[in-house]
Amino acid sequence: MSMYKAMLDLSIQLNPVVTSSMKKMKLIVLMHKMSKIMKLMLVVNYLSMMN
């Protein structure tokens, strides 16, 4: 039981670190998706200008 409590305390202490790293990961993923969308938009614009 005390082992469980120790692990719980540790997870509570680590929680802010984990949450901030998760947020950073989400931000990186979001930026990656945005850049993909931007590239797609550029390609579409380029193709529409060609026609």
C-alpha positions as CSV (number, residue, x, y, z in Angstrom):
1,M,0.0,0.0,0.0
2,S,2.8,2.4,0.9
3,M,4.5,1.5,-2.4
4,Y,1.4,2.5,-4.2
5,K,1.2,5.8,-2.3
6,A,4.9,6.5,-3.1
7,M,4.2,5.9,-6.8
8,L,1.1,8.1,-6.6
9,D,3.2,10.9,-4.9
10,L,5.9,10.6,-7.6
11,S,3.3,10.7,-10.4
12,I,1.8,13.8,-8.8
13,Q,5.2,15.5,-8.6
14,L,6.0,14.5,-12.2
15,N,2.6,15.5,-13.5
16,P,3.4,19.1,-14.4
17,V,6.6,18.0,-16.3
18,V,4.6,15.3,-18.2
19,T,1.8,17.8,-19.0
20,S,4.1,20.4,-20.3
21,S,6.0,17.9,-22.5
22,M,2.6,16.6,-23.8
23,K,1.6,20.2,-24.6
24,K,4.9,20.7,-26.5
25,M,4.4,17.5,-28.4
26,K,0.8,18.6,-29.3
27,L,2.2,21.9,-30.5
28,I,4.9,20.2,-32.6
29,V,2.3,17.9,-34.1
30,L,0.0,20.9,-34.8
31,M,2.8,22.9,-36.4
32,H,3.6,19.8,-38.6
33,K,0.0,19.5,-39.7
34,M,-0.2,23.2,-40.4
35,S,3.0,23.1,-42.5
36,K,1.5,20.2,-44.5
37,I,-1.7,22.2,-45.0
38,M,0.3,25.3,-46.1
39,K,2.3,23.2,-48.6
40,L,-0.9,21.7,-50.0
41,M,-2.5,25.2,-50.3
42,L,0.6,26.4,-52.1
43,V,0.5,23.5,-54.5
44,V,-3.2,24.1,-55.2
45,N,-2.6,27.8,-55.7
46,Y,0.3,27.0,-58.1
47,L,-1.9,24.6,-60.1
48,S,-4.8,27.0,-60.3
49,M,-2.4,29.7,-61.6
50,M,-1.1,27.3,-64.2
51,N,-4.6,26.5,-65.6
